[in-house]
Structure formats: C-alpha cells, structure tokens
Amino acid sequence: MRILGIDPGYATIGFGLIEAERAQVHMVTYGAITTPAGLPLSRRLHQIGTDMAELIRQTKPDVIAIEELFFNTNITTGIAVAHARGVLLYAAEDAGVPLYEYTPGQVKLAVTGYGKAEKHQVMDMTKRLLKLKAVPRPDDAADALAIALCHARSATSRLPQANGVKETI
C-alpha cells in the first residue's frame, strides 16, 4: 500500500510517501510544497491545490493520511492553515483517493508508543522505523512521514474497517 502522509500548512505543507506491506515499511520520497510569503492567501491556496493535485498524480498513492488541526496560540495562523487544509482535503477527494485523518496524539502514539511524546522523539522514531540515515528535513516532511507511518500501523490493526469507505479515524 502506498501511503501519502500530509502535514498541513499554508507556507509549508510537508509530504511523505511510504510503501507498507504487512509489518514492512520503507520511505519512497518526501518533501514540501511551499508558497511564497507576501502572496495573498487566495493565491497561496490556489497554488497549494494545484501542487497537491500534481503531487497526487505523480506519486499515485493508494490512500492519503492527513493530520487534524491543532493550534492553541495564534488563531489567525490557525485559520489560514484551516483554509489550506480544506484545499488539501478537496484535492484528495477530487483525485478519488481514500482519505484518513489523525490527531497529533494518535500519530505520536502510533510512532513512539506514547501519545504525549515530544517532537524530537517522534522524529527520531520516524528515522529509525524507516531506516533513514538522518531525520528528514524540513520538519514538516518528517511530520508527514510520521503521519503516513501512523496510517500504516492503523491500517494493519485488527480494528474493523468500514469496507474501504473514507473515514476519520
């Protein structure tokens, strides 16, 4: 199964593609979609949608896993990220790729075994699980790979699935 993990943002959107077969996972590619500062939000959102559609076309994922929003300090930034996340969700739906959503705590738990792990612990375990020489950069790409790993572990659990129906987990 090819899993495209997405760490939503509006300046930098991390992505990470892994292949998972039973308990075996390996990294295929990772990176970031970026938008230039100073552009109006509407132009940034348009670019995110266009770039995401192209990323899906090029990587051909079987599923997309995206992190749910979590913010508690800057509501203005949170709203812009929410807009960008909506564009990302639209691009996945438009491409017909099944979409799964995970909270930060679910990602931490799946990758480290502890739902309140620190960011550096998640990054280190992502590196180890994917047998990488270094933590992927930018951080957004490492986060996206962790989100993909979360789905790989959730998809192979014994929990009942909704017959391939798109759902929030």
N, C-alpha and C positions, 0 to 999 in steps of 0.2 A: 504494500500500500504506500503510495506517495502522499505525504502529508505536508502541506504548506502552512507553516506557522506564521501568524501575523501579529506584530506588536504595534497597535495603532498609535498614530500621532498625526500632526499636520505639518511639522517641519521635517521630521524624520520618521519614516514608517519602516520598522525592521521586518525582514522576512527571512525565513529559513526553511529549506526543503529537505526532508529526510525520507528515506525509504525504510519501512518497517515490515519485517516478516517474522511472525511469532515473537520470540524474545530478542531477535537480532535487529539492530537499528544502525544506520550509517547516514552521515551527512552527505547530501548531494551538492547543495550550494546555499549560500546565504549572502545577505547584503542589505541595502537600504534604498528606499525610494525617498528622495529629498525634494523639497520645494524651496525656492529662494525666498529669503526674508525680504520684506518690502512689497511683495506682490499682494494684491487684495485677496482676502480669504476665498472669494468665489473663484478666482483664477487658480489658487492653490488646490482647491477642491477638485476643479476640473482636471488639473494635471494629475492629482492622485488617482482619480477614476481612470483616466487614460493609461497611466503607468501600471495600475493594478490589473486592468484588463489585458495589457500586453504581458505582464508577468505570468498571469494565469495561462495565457495562450502558449507562452514559451515553456513553462515548467510542467504543464499538464498534470496538475495534482488530482488525486482521487478524492481528497477531502481538504477542506481548509479549517484550521483551528485558529481562533482569534481570542485575544484577551478581552474580558469585560472591562469597562472603565472603572478606575478607582482614582479618585483625587480628593484631597481634603484641604488644600491650601489656596490655590489660585483658581477661583471659579471661572474667570474669563478664559484662561488657558483650557480648562476642562470643557467649556462649551465648544471651543474651536476643535478640540480633539474629538468631542462627540459628533460634530458635523463630519469630520474626516472619517470617523469610524462608520458613520452611516453610508458614506460613499463606498467604503471598503465592503460593507455588507451588501450593498447594491451590486457591486461588481461581481462578487461571488455568486449571488443569486442570478444575475444576468447571464453568467457563464454556465449556470446549471450545476455548479459544484456543491456537494453537500457541505454544510457549514456547522461547526460546533463551537460553542463559546465556553470559556473557562474563567473563573475568578483568579486573581493573583494567588490566593490561598490554595486553590486546587492545583495550580501549576507548581507552587513550592512543595506541596505535599507529594505530588507525583514524582518530582525530580529529586528531592532530597529526603523525603520521608517525614518531613516536619513542615507543617503548614504556616509556620511563622519564621521560616529560615530567612537569614539576611541575604541581600542581593549577591554578595560575593560568594556565598555558599551555593546558591543556585547556579551561578556562572561556572564555578569550579566543577560541580557535579555534571553540568551540561558538557563541559570539556571532557570529563572522564567517561561519561556514558557514550559519547560519540567518538571516543579515542582520538581526540584532536591534540595537536601539539601545544596550542595556546587557546586562550579564551577568545572567541570571535569578536571582532570589532566592526562596527561600533556596538556599544552595549545593546542597542535596540535589536541588532541582528542576533546577539546571544540570547536575548529575551525571546525572540521569535522561535529560535531553535528549542528553547525550553518549553514553549507553548506546544510546539509540534511533538516533543517528547511526551508531554502530558497527554496529548491525544493518543499517541501510540500506546501508552500504558493503559489508558481508559478503554480504548477500543478492544484490547485483548483481555479485559477483565471479564468476570463471569456475570456481570450485571446484565439484565435483559436489555436488548436493543429494540428500538421502535421500527423494526423492519426497514432499515435504511432511510427512514424519514428524517429530514433535517430537524434537529432539536437542539435545545440548550441543555447542556449537562451541568 
